[in-house]
């Protein structure tokens, strides 16, 4: 085909990146998690606007495409968010609870059950659909639960539940 009849990408418009995968689980969020998504949306909107305003000065339009993709993800997560409020009375572990547990060695740990976007295991924030959260759900103070780990099950005693 003659080169005169082909359209080449001149780089003036960023390529649309494929959307980030969205979990199949219901998008449960705590009030803090919802606020974090809103803050992330505002920051991404500002970043997209900044990059669009300065697109003539960009050597590479990839950062704009990444910011637009990330913004689409956050908007989808906000649209599907199910805000879960803490219960009036604490009787058992449920979404949003901070749970203090003691393992077989007598070590105590704290975990807060949160939405997937808010999860940060290093800070003790565990996703509601993680094996640990599923083991803790519905347990009451004094209960012993089994946490299935690749290295074997670990027994945890529920010491405290709070919201």
Secondary structure, DSSP 8 states (H G I E B T S, - for coil): --GGG-----SSS----------SS-EEE-HHHHHHHHHHHHHHHHHHHHHHHTGGG-S-THHHHHHHHHHHHHHHHHHHEEE----SS-SS--TT-EEEEEETTS-EEEEEEE-TTT-BGGGTEEETTSHHHHHHTT--TT-EEEE--TT--EEEEEEEEE-
